[in-house]
Amino acid sequence: MQYLITLAIGVFGGICGAYLYHASLDDSSAPRAELQVLSTPAQDALQLPFAEGVQIGDVIVLSGQIGAKPGTLKLVPGGVQAETRQTLENIKASLERYGSSMERVFKCTVFIRDMADWPAMNEVYVEMFDGHRPARSAVGASGLALDGNVEIECFALAGR
């Protein structure tokens, strides 16, 4: 009998402890950042399987952008530099549309088809960021969308 009472007290204590622990994690007074999907009718018309980006709290995460003319799935002619310029123009337009700017970008990932094109891509990248130097990774990749030479994704703070 004493064993059953001890067991019951232990189970009851465990349930109460688990409830209190869970309640402490679920502090409803703390503000929660909501996930907002960022898209436009023009982006939706392309019927791509991803959003232009998402925003959670003060952070905007843009999907990888390529050097396609806005509203199309056609790459600009001219190779890696032309594609890099168009890619960064596309990123700039997206950020401005959602209330941010190139100066608020804090991380980029560059996917480049041929690492031999890295210096040429960097010339345009530096120009487009105009002295601002976000953290960056560069990865050699094959099989980029639309057989492109470059794709860039970025993270930025909301606000101008």
trRosetta pair geometry for C-beta under 8 A, 3 or more apart (Angstrom, degrees):
i j d omega theta_ij theta_ji phi_ij phi_ji
1 4 5.7 -52 -153 32 35 110
1 5 6.6 34 151 -17 66 103
2 5 5.8 -53 -150 36 34 111
2 6 6.3 34 152 -18 66 107
3 6 5.9 -57 -149 38 29 110
3 7 6.2 30 153 -20 64 109
4 7 5.5 -53 -144 38 31 113
4 8 6.2 33 155 -21 65 105
5 8 5.7 -53 -147 36 30 111
5 9 6.4 29 154 -17 64 106
6 9 5.8 -54 -146 37 30 110
6 10 6.2 32 153 -20 64 108
7 10 5.6 -56 -148 37 30 113
7 11 6.3 28 156 -17 66 106
8 11 5.9 -53 -144 37 30 108
8 12 6.1 30 156 -17 64 109
9 12 5.7 -56 -145 40 28 112
9 13 6.1 30 155 -20 64 109
10 13 5.7 -55 -144 38 27 111
10 14 6.3 29 155 -20 63 107
11 14 5.7 -54 -149 36 30 113
11 15 6.4 29 154 -18 64 105
12 15 5.9 -55 -149 36 30 110
12 16 6.4 27 154 -16 65 107
13 16 5.8 -56 -146 39 31 110
13 17 6.1 31 155 -20 66 109
14 17 5.7 -54 -143 38 29 111
14 18 6.2 29 157 -19 64 107
15 18 5.8 -54 -146 37 29 110
15 19 6.3 30 154 -20 63 106
16 19 5.7 -55 -149 36 30 112
16 20 6.3 26 156 -16 66 107
17 20 5.9 -56 -145 39 30 108
17 21 6.2 30 156 -19 65 108
18 21 5.7 -54 -145 37 29 112
18 22 6.2 28 157 -17 64 108
19 22 5.9 -58 -147 39 27 109
19 23 6.2 28 155 -21 64 109
20 23 5.6 -53 -143 37 30 113
20 24 6.5 33 155 -23 63 103
21 24 5.9 -54 -153 31 30 110
21 25 6.9 26 150 -16 62 104
22 25 5.8 -57 -156 35 35 110
22 26 6.3 13 154 -2 69 113
23 26 5.9 -68 -142 51 32 99
24 27 6.8 1 -174 -56 39 95
27 30 4.5 66 98 -7 107 109
33 56 4.9 80 139 173 124 78
33 57 3.5 -48 -121 -57 138 88
34 56 7.3 -149 93 -132 28 67
35 54 6.0 -16 -167 -174 91 121
35 55 7.6 149 -157 78 45 46
35 56 5.1 -19 -100 -90 65 98
36 54 6.6 149 77 -164 49 66
36 55 4.6 -15 60 60 104 94
36 56 7.3 175 19 -75 71 46
37 51 4.7 -131 -165 -108 96 157
37 54 5.7 -36 -108 -106 48 82
38 51 6.0 113 60 158 57 118
38 52 5.1 -86 110 75 90 99
38 53 4.2 -9 58 70 128 83
38 54 6.1 -163 7 -88 92 23
38 55 5.9 81 -46 -17 115 95
38 60 7.1 34 -30 -146 157 100
38 62 7.9 -61 75 -103 140 67
38 94 7.7 92 138 -173 134 100
38 98 5.5 -14 -136 -92 138 140
39 43 4.8 -133 -159 82 79 132
39 44 5.7 82 158 -55 123 91
39 51 5.0 -99 -61 -147 107 87
39 52 5.1 151 -102 6 56 100
40 43 4.7 98 50 7 76 101
40 44 6.9 -140 93 -4 39 88
40 52 6.7 33 5 -23 83 150
40 97 7.1 -55 -60 175 130 151
41 44 5.5 -55 -143 40 32 113
41 45 6.2 42 155 -30 65 103
42 45 5.7 -48 -149 26 30 116
42 46 7.4 36 150 -24 57 97
42 70 7.4 17 149 165 147 89
42 71 4.8 -68 -170 -106 122 91
43 46 6.1 -52 -167 21 37 112
43 48 7.2 -64 177 31 78 116
43 51 7.6 56 140 -161 140 50
43 52 4.7 -68 -126 -54 162 112
44 47 7.5 40 168 -71 47 45
45 71 7.6 10 70 -153 125 82
46 71 7.7 -163 -60 -160 107 40
46 73 6.3 131 -147 -53 112 103
50 63 5.2 125 132 -113 128 153
51 54 6.1 86 82 -58 140 78
51 63 6.5 162 85 -31 56 127
52 62 6.7 -37 153 -143 70 81
52 63 6.1 -135 -171 23 24 109
52 94 5.9 -164 167 -135 120 123
53 60 5.8 35 149 180 141 87
53 61 5.6 175 -162 90 94 50
53 62 4.1 -50 -88 -107 126 50
53 63 5.7 -141 -78 -7 59 72
53 94 6.5 112 -11 169 131 130
53 98 7.1 -85 70 -26 133 164
54 60 7.6 172 89 -151 39 52
54 61 5.3 -4 58 57 83 99
55 59 6.8 167 -151 87 62 47
55 60 4.9 -24 -99 -99 90 69
55 61 7.5 175 -86 18 39 68
55 98 6.7 -176 -56 179 133 134
55 158 6.3 62 -148 -71 127 124
56 59 5.8 -13 65 62 74 96
56 61 7.7 6 13 0 95 110
58 157 5.5 0 149 -154 100 82
58 158 4.9 -127 -158 31 59 101
58 159 7.1 -18 -153 -3 101 110
59 155 6.3 -13 -169 -170 104 99
59 156 7.5 147 -156 78 56 36
59 157 6.5 -45 -100 -106 54 49
59 158 7.1 -88 -43 -19 11 89
60 95 6.8 138 98 -120 153 75
60 98 5.8 130 -120 110 144 140
60 100 5.5 -125 17 -17 148 154
60 155 7.1 156 83 -159 55 48
60 156 4.8 -17 61 64 105 87
60 157 7.4 74 15 160 88 4
60 158 5.6 116 -33 -72 102 76
61 153 7.7 14 -178 173 78 107
61 154 7.9 -169 -147 100 47 41
61 155 5.4 -14 -103 -106 72 79
62 65 6.5 -9 143 -35 124 107
62 91 6.2 139 97 -132 168 85
62 94 5.6 95 -119 116 132 147
62 95 7.3 -68 -53 -65 137 80
62 153 6.1 -172 90 -156 77 67
62 154 5.3 16 43 56 112 76
62 155 7.7 -156 18 -77 73 33
62 156 7.4 29 -14 7 105 105
63 153 6.4 -70 171 -117 24 105
64 109 7.9 -63 -97 81 96 101
64 111 6.9 -3 -140 16 137 126
64 145 7.6 147 106 3 122 129
64 151 4.4 27 175 166 120 114
64 152 6.6 149 -149 74 71 21
64 153 4.3 -58 -83 -61 64 96
65 87 5.0 137 112 -160 99 78
65 88 8.0 140 93 -69 135 26
65 90 4.6 177 -172 98 134 124
65 91 5.1 -154 25 -62 158 84
65 94 7.2 -146 -80 -5 137 144
65 151 6.8 163 74 -158 35 68
65 152 5.7 -26 56 65 88 77
65 153 7.1 142 4 -89 70 47
66 75 6.8 -67 143 -100 111 93
66 83 7.0 -37 178 -170 71 105
66 87 5.9 -61 -170 -100 17 102
66 90 7.8 10 63 40 35 161
66 144 6.9 146 -109 157 123 114
66 145 5.4 -122 -46 74 152 112
66 146 6.2 141 133 38 160 120
66 148 4.7 -146 -157 -48 122 172
66 150 7.2 150 -137 90 66 58
66 151 5.0 -33 -84 -102 81 83
67 75 5.3 52 90 -149 92 85
67 76 5.2 -90 155 28 103 97
67 82 6.6 99 -174 117 145 68
67 83 3.0 -131 -11 -151 162 68
67 84 6.8 -31 -77 -27 123 22
67 85 7.4 59 -126 58 112 58
67 86 3.9 90 -152 69 78 116
67 87 4.7 -57 -70 -44 69 85
67 90 7.7 -163 -113 -6 33 129
67 148 6.0 153 32 -146 93 124
67 149 7.4 1 13 46 135 89
67 150 6.5 64 -26 62 112 94
68 72 5.7 -150 170 87 105 76
68 73 5.8 -41 -141 -137 147 28
68 74 6.0 113 -148 62 87 35
68 75 5.6 -64 -90 -86 62 46
68 76 7.3 167 -130 -21 17 73
68 86 7.1 176 43 139 20 130
68 90 7.3 57 59 -77 71 151
68 146 6.6 102 -74 18 112 167
68 148 7.9 -82 -48 -82 82 134
69 72 4.6 17 74 41 95 123
69 74 5.5 -6 23 74 107 92
69 75 7.9 134 -13 -160 74 8
69 76 6.0 116 -59 -69 80 83
69 86 7.1 -61 -80 -157 45 137
70 90 6.5 173 -82 -108 84 89
70 93 6.8 -30 -96 80 134 168
73 146 6.2 -173 173 -86 84 131
74 146 7.8 178 -119 -157 21 145
75 83 6.1 -14 -165 -105 109 107
75 86 7.9 144 -161 74 62 152
75 146 5.5 163 -41 129 107 131
75 147 7.8 -100 -14 75 147 74
75 148 5.5 171 -98 -100 136 91
76 82 5.0 -132 110 149 114 109
76 83 6.2 179 56 -87 94 56
76 85 7.9 -69 72 72 154 95
76 86 4.6 156 3 -43 138 155
77 82 6.5 -12 101 111 38 162
78 81 6.7 -79 138 72 105 82
78 82 2.9 82 85 -21 123 152
78 83 7.3 -178 77 -27 85 68
79 82 5.9 94 55 22 53 101
79 83 6.8 -104 127 -2 27 102
79 117 7.9 -151 168 -132 102 133
79 120 7.9 -30 131 140 116 148
79 149 6.5 47 -174 -26 53 164
80 83 5.7 -60 -140 43 28 110
80 84 6.0 31 160 -23 66 107
80 112 7.4 42 -140 -148 124 104
80 113 8.0 -137 -94 39 108 100
80 114 7.7 -101 -72 52 139 99
80 117 4.3 171 -71 -175 172 137
80 120 5.3 89 89 102 124 122
80 121 5.4 -76 160 -69 116 87
80 149 4.3 -120 -94 138 75 148
80 150 5.9 95 -148 -28 80 117
81 84 5.7 -51 -143 34 30 111
81 85 6.4 31 156 -18 63 105
81 120 5.3 -90 -61 164 97 101
81 121 7.1 -148 -88 -91 55 42
81 123 6.8 -20 -117 71 112 113
81 124 5.1 152 -151 -42 75 133
82 85 5.8 -53 -149 36 30 112
82 86 6.4 24 155 -13 64 108
83 86 5.8 -56 -144 42 31 107
83 87 6.0 38 154 -25 66 107
83 148 5.9 153 -157 -164 145 101
83 149 5.0 136 51 50 156 105
83 150 5.1 145 115 37 116 103
84 87 5.5 -52 -145 34 29 116
84 88 6.4 21 159 -12 64 107
84 120 7.9 171 0 125 144 78
84 121 4.9 162 -81 -141 148 75
84 124 4.2 123 102 82 125 141
84 125 6.2 -74 177 -55 129 77
84 128 7.7 -150 142 -11 91 142
84 149 7.8 -66 -44 95 81 110
84 150 5.2 17 -80 64 77 164
84 152 7.8 76 -139 -27 71 130
85 88 6.1 -62 -149 41 27 104
85 89 6.3 29 152 -20 64 108
85 124 5.0 -100 -63 -162 78 134
85 128 6.7 178 -124 -68 59 126
86 89 5.4 -52 -144 38 34 114
86 90 6.3 39 153 -22 65 103
87 90 5.7 -55 -154 33 29 113
87 91 6.5 28 149 -18 64 104
87 150 5.9 -101 -21 105 158 108
87 151 7.0 -168 -130 -128 139 32
87 152 5.2 107 152 22 130 111
88 91 5.3 -45 -144 35 38 115
88 92 6.2 45 152 -22 65 102
88 102 7.8 46 -178 -113 97 127
88 124 7.1 -177 9 142 139 101
88 125 7.0 168 -66 -114 143 55
88 128 4.0 29 137 170 156 162
88 129 7.8 -100 -152 -49 139 72
88 152 6.9 14 -74 54 70 154
89 92 5.6 -49 -146 35 32 115
89 93 6.4 32 154 -19 64 105
89 128 7.7 -108 -53 -134 61 127
90 93 5.8 -54 -148 36 30 110
90 94 6.4 30 153 -19 63 107
91 94 5.7 -56 -149 37 31 112
91 95 6.3 29 156 -18 66 107
91 102 7.4 87 113 -98 103 88
91 105 7.8 34 155 -85 127 140
91 152 6.5 -51 -54 96 141 116
91 154 5.9 64 -152 20 134 134
92 95 5.9 -57 -147 37 28 109
92 96 6.3 24 157 -15 64 109
92 101 7.6 15 -147 -156 75 56
92 102 5.4 -20 -106 -56 91 109
92 128 7.6 -127 -47 -177 125 107
93 96 5.9 -57 -145 40 29 109
93 97 6.2 35 154 -26 64 107
94 97 5.6 -54 -148 32 30 115
94 98 6.6 2 161 3 64 110
95 98 6.3 -75 -150 50 28 93
95 100 4.2 -82 -173 84 90 97
95 101 5.7 143 131 -94 124 13
95 102 6.5 145 64 -57 158 50
95 104 7.1 168 -170 58 130 108
95 105 7.3 -71 -97 -61 153 95
95 156 5.6 18 -123 51 119 169
96 99 7.7 64 -169 -59 29 13
96 100 7.1 -102 -71 68 29 51
96 101 6.4 51 -82 -96 75 65
98 158 7.2 -85 136 -122 95 90
99 158 5.8 28 97 -168 107 86
99 159 6.3 -6 144 -81 100 26
99 160 6.8 -101 178 -41 63 83
100 104 4.7 -112 -169 65 99 142
100 156 4.8 113 161 125 151 132
100 157 6.6 160 -130 89 119 47
100 158 5.5 -96 -72 -129 105 37
100 159 6.5 34 -102 48 69 31
100 160 6.7 176 -139 -82 26 53
101 104 5.2 98 56 4 69 101
101 156 7.7 -177 60 -172 34 141
101 160 5.3 66 -17 -134 120 74
102 105 5.7 -29 -163 -4 46 117
102 128 7.2 -135 -143 149 151 81
102 129 6.2 -158 165 -122 120 59
102 130 7.5 82 108 29 138 104
102 132 6.5 150 133 54 90 148
103 132 5.4 -156 -120 -83 59 154
104 156 4.5 76 109 -174 92 100
104 157 4.4 -114 -175 56 107 82
104 158 7.5 -177 160 -6 153 3
104 159 6.7 156 -108 74 151 68
104 160 7.2 -115 -37 -131 131 28
105 108 6.4 26 167 -53 126 98
105 129 7.6 -96 60 -122 132 106
105 132 7.1 105 55 132 96 132
105 134 4.6 -72 119 -57 91 151
105 154 5.1 -29 -142 178 116 133
105 155 7.1 115 -154 78 66 45
105 156 4.5 -48 -91 -92 54 98
106 134 5.2 175 -157 -139 16 106
106 135 6.4 19 158 20 64 96
106 155 5.8 -51 62 97 84 95
106 156 6.5 142 5 -113 75 40
106 157 6.6 62 -20 -25 118 90
107 134 5.7 -142 -65 163 19 115
107 135 4.7 -18 -105 71 75 100
107 136 7.1 166 -158 -81 52 43
107 154 6.5 161 90 -153 55 62
107 155 4.3 15 54 41 100 111
108 134 5.5 99 -9 90 94 126
108 135 7.5 171 25 90 62 52
108 136 4.7 -7 65 -112 92 90
108 137 7.6 -160 100 34 57 59
108 152 5.7 -12 -168 -170 111 104
108 153 7.0 157 -154 82 59 46
108 154 4.6 -22 -100 -99 76 92
108 155 7.8 -148 -68 22 40 68
109 136 7.2 164 -88 -158 32 62
109 137 4.8 -8 -119 63 78 99
109 138 7.7 169 -164 -85 53 31
109 139 6.8 6 -179 3 97 112
109 152 7.0 164 81 -151 48 55
109 153 5.1 0 52 55 97 94
109 154 7.6 -169 19 -77 63 48
110 121 6.9 131 -177 147 143 142
110 125 7.3 -36 -86 -99 146 145
110 136 6.5 21 -6 -175 104 111
110 137 7.1 -168 29 94 69 51
110 138 4.4 -13 67 -112 107 77
110 139 7.1 167 87 24 56 65
110 150 6.6 -28 -167 -159 93 100
110 151 7.6 149 -159 80 46 47
110 152 5.2 -14 -104 -102 67 88
111 138 8.0 172 -80 -159 23 54
111 139 5.3 -23 -108 71 66 97
111 141 4.3 -9 -171 15 102 142
111 144 6.1 153 120 -100 118 116
111 150 6.9 145 82 -159 60 48
111 151 4.3 -6 57 59 111 95
111 152 7.3 -161 22 -73 71 40
112 115 6.2 110 94 -88 118 49
112 117 6.0 -155 179 76 123 106
112 118 6.2 133 92 -84 168 72
112 121 5.9 -101 -108 -30 135 165
112 138 6.3 1 4 -171 117 99
112 139 7.3 155 23 78 71 44
112 140 6.1 -46 75 -108 80 52
112 141 6.8 121 55 28 30 83
112 149 6.8 3 -153 158 70 70
112 150 5.2 -6 -106 -105 72 80
113 117 7.3 31 63 29 78 138
113 140 7.6 32 167 -161 13 69
113 141 6.4 -59 -94 78 44 67
113 142 6.4 75 -145 -109 76 48
113 144 5.7 -98 -70 1 98 122
113 148 7.1 -173 -38 108 123 52
113 149 4.9 -93 18 -140 120 49
113 150 7.2 -97 -3 -58 84 47
114 117 4.8 82 81 -3 93 105
114 140 7.4 25 -135 -140 14 101
114 149 7.2 -43 20 -149 91 91
115 118 5.2 2 -170 -34 59 116
115 138 7.9 113 -121 138 90 115
115 140 4.5 -48 -50 -87 106 119
117 120 5.1 -60 -166 47 70 113
117 121 5.6 72 135 -26 89 102
117 149 6.4 -62 110 -180 171 119
117 150 7.8 -124 114 -61 133 105
118 121 5.7 -57 -143 38 30 111
118 122 6.1 34 158 -24 66 107
118 138 6.6 83 -127 161 113 153
119 122 5.6 -55 -146 35 31 114
119 123 6.8 42 154 -30 63 96
120 123 5.9 -42 -157 18 34 115
120 124 7.5 21 153 -5 60 101
121 124 6.3 -66 -163 41 37 103
121 125 5.9 39 146 -25 72 113
121 149 8.0 -161 -81 133 115 109
121 150 5.8 149 -121 -94 129 143
122 125 5.2 -55 -137 39 35 117
122 126 6.0 36 164 -21 70 103
123 126 6.4 -58 -152 34 22 106
123 127 6.6 19 151 -15 58 112
124 127 5.5 -59 -149 40 34 114
124 128 6.0 29 157 -19 70 110
125 128 6.0 -61 -146 38 25 107
125 129 6.4 9 161 -6 63 111
126 129 6.3 -66 -146 44 26 100
127 130 7.1 18 174 -68 35 61
129 132 4.6 -118 171 66 94 84
129 133 6.7 103 132 -82 143 42
129 134 7.2 -131 -136 4 141 89
133 136 8.0 -89 -179 -10 72 114
134 154 7.2 60 101 -145 165 110
141 144 5.9 93 105 -64 114 92
141 151 7.6 -46 64 35 145 111
144 147 6.9 95 72 -146 76 13
144 148 4.5 -81 111 63 122 85
144 149 7.1 -114 52 -1 148 4
144 150 7.3 59 -163 13 172 3
144 151 5.2 -174 -150 -21 121 117
145 148 5.9 9 75 10 63 116
145 151 6.5 89 25 -84 100 135
148 151 6.3 103 88 -55 134 86
